[in-house]
Amino acid sequence: MIKNMTIKTKLILLASISAIGLILLSTLLNLLVNSIIEIEKADAEVIEIRAELLELRKHEKDFMLRKDVKYIAKFEETIKKIHKHIEHAAHILALHDIDISKLEKFDKDVYSYDKAFHQLSVKQQEVGLHEEDALYGSFRVAIHKVQAFAENSNNTYLSSQVFDLRKEEKDFMLRRDMKYVNNLTKKVDNLIQFYY
């Protein structure tokens, strides 16, 4: 059949096949470029996640150092942003049949981190954010009463023991080491035995 075609027809057929080939190649190239652009969007989401993780750590440390509840709210806002970035990245990657299992595991780790920070912040608030509130405030009121009693008793031994108790209290509050609690407990027990 091709043998019976004229040269003009053969050229037209060859030009048509070439045009179809170019259209197919152009379409494939366009699909490839769009896929690369989409994957770059997922990469941008990952970069945002990294930046938000740094913010998250900053809010955690600010809360621990400053004991201010505004950092809890900032922490929660940042957690929401991270989950949105993870969701967007996972959606893009899933559309391109890219494995998202590691991203899903990371998302679970972020949830665990959020839960742990929430528990820590609740406990810190129960203990007290400042010297005057919660359990820490109650403890300080009690120790001040004991100190006032010791000073009014004119008993130098009792006053020195109460001073040692205050020292252990301050050491614990500054260093957060349980050995100071144990020391304080032993000194209180000795003081009770001495007077009873």
Protein Blocks (a to p, Z undefined) as FASTA:
>chain_A
ZZmpcfklmmmmmmmmmmmmmmmmmmmmmmmmmmmmmmmmmmmmmmmmmmmmmmmmmmmm
mmmmnopaklmmmmmmmmmmmmmmmmmmmmmmmmnopafklmmmmmmmmmmmmmmmmmmm
mmmmmnopbfkgcjllmmmmmmmmmmmmmmmnopaklmmmmmmmmmmmmmmmmnopaklm
mmmmmmmmmmmmmmZZ
